[in-house]
């Protein structure tokens, strides 16, 4: 899954925003019983590889993006939409695809030139480890 900021704008301004997002993600994971394989918070978007049902996915993403946007707007004294289009999600149908998706997610900051190795990015994690692909 991925969600981008409106007009590719920033959705995290600092570490506190990222911690707020991760705390809310933890709530959503517990509440809607998701199993997260990988996550990566970038500046204007995030990636998430998770197992869940279609209903729980939509409910959880609605809560995650909606509540985070409200908190972000309140904290930064802004109004309007934080996220652009609806989230994107893809069905992962094999172990190979799952491993590749997790590798893609954790290596996103490396491809963006934000760090040299995936393990150096403090805002990502994977159950598969942070080996560089």
Secondary structure, DSSP 8 states (H G I E B T S, - for coil): -EEEBGGG--S--SHHHHHHHHHHHHHHHHHTT-EEEEEEE-SSEEEEEEE--HHHHHHHHHHHHHHHHHHHHHHTT--S-SB-S--B-----SHHHHHHHHHHHHTHHHHTTS-SSGGG-TTEEETT-----
